[in-house]
Amino acid sequence: MSTVFLDTVGLIALWDDTDQWHVAANAAYSTLKNSRFKGITTQLVIVECGNSSARRPYRGEVNRLRMKMTAKSRLIVPSEDEWDQAWKAYDRGEAANAGIVDQVSFIVMRRLGIRQAFTHDEHFRAAGFDTLF
């Protein structure tokens, strides 16, 4: 069973049938489901999804995912050290000037040894991770 990091770009593309990456996200997610993958994300990604989905018909999906991830202990709370490391990387403009949520994601992924991200976000590729669509 592979472990995959669930990113905002991937999750929104999966839920939003008007998203430019929706078809690719659905195909990638279907492949993941068939492989019985283990999805991991951070609280910050869930917050970012919640903000993006606040006025969308799929807004309930965010809270359902949050509850599911929490119940399975797959919702990661970054440590204070990870938070500080992410801000330093952000200040340096690492990973093609990725935002702070992505910088935290990269640090958590490295700590957990995760190489794949369910996303199309170029910042993950710039940080050296494999994106799944």
Order of alpha helices (4+ residues) and beta strands (2+ residues): beta-alpha-alpha-beta-alpha-alpha-beta-alpha-alpha-alpha-beta-alpha-beta
